Amino acid sequence: MRFLGGRYRLQRKLGQGGMASVWQAYDEVLDREVAVKLLTPEHTADADAFDRARNEARSGARFAHPNVVSVYDFGTSRRAGRGTAYLVMELVEGQPLDRVMTSGPLDWRVAGRVCAEVGAGLAAAHGHGIVHRDIKPANIVLTPAGAKILDFGVAVRAGEPDQQPDGTLLGTPAYLAPERLDLGPATPAADVYAVGVLLYQCLTGRLPFPANTDEQLLHAHRYTPPAPLPPIDGLPDELAEVCTASLDKLPETRPTSVALALILSAAVDVPVHVPPVLRPRPASAFLHAQTHAISA
């Protein structure tokens, strides 16, 4: 029996990566199955890797949404005399989107639903001031309840510097919005661009830019218009239009994540959960309402 934090009993390994393994585990305190991402001792000792795991925990813990894998806990433990950091998450059953896409393009209804749900999850994150920065098929899992976003390890607060102190950009070259290459602040519009790439890829089985190297991809993001979508039988005009709009080089002309989710959900007739868009009330009106409530 292998326990972490005196409560999480590791049961079986679900996967292994270079930095961490993922286990199905049982939470003895709350009587539920969970997933545990267990950093290797070497990466626990690495400050950057440890900070990324802790950042994933903190970002995920700030909000909950049905299209985002929930984060429950973060801690450290000593196993075999060595320190190990771990992240406790919702246990989800499903297939990673990148594995599903190996067989070719998705039906446009499936592609639209997946990206509508991804957009809805991002809208919740953006509503809490969080930019994911690494939306890609490997970070989306398809479950019976819908698509769920994984891995907020490189997420950052909107408005904070998008680059590392040494100028390095975090993320995956195929999905980097052009403005990210200018090393400005992190913005939700960059996530919308990544969903545009994802939607195009789901519909066609390829990226919207022909490129063989990372350098060619980065150049294409800056200067090359996306290839037009090929004819797809039954594809609604609004779905094609929002894909193109999300790939606009100018971030201010892209739809918001809320608009993206709602347009796609309407196109494929699937409901999504998005934050309400409220018009801010003037401070004077708010104070008047408070005064009236107190006097009443």
Buried (B, 14 or more C-beta within 10 A) or exposed (E): EEBBBEBBBBBEEBEEEEBBBBBBBBBEEEEEEBBBBBBBBEBBBBEEBBEBBBBBBBBBBBBEBBBBBBBBBBBBBEBEEEEBBBBBBBBBEBEBBBEBBEEEBBBBBBBBBBBBBBBBBBBBBBBEBBBBBBBBBBBBBBBEEBBBBBBBBBBBBBEEEBBEEEEEBBBBBBBBBBBBBEEBBBBBBBBBBBBBBBBBBBBBEEBBBEBEEEEBBBBBBEEBEBBEBEEBEEBBEEBBBBBBBBBBBEBEEBBBBBBBBBBBBBBBEBEBBBBEEEEEEEEEEEEEEEEEEEEE
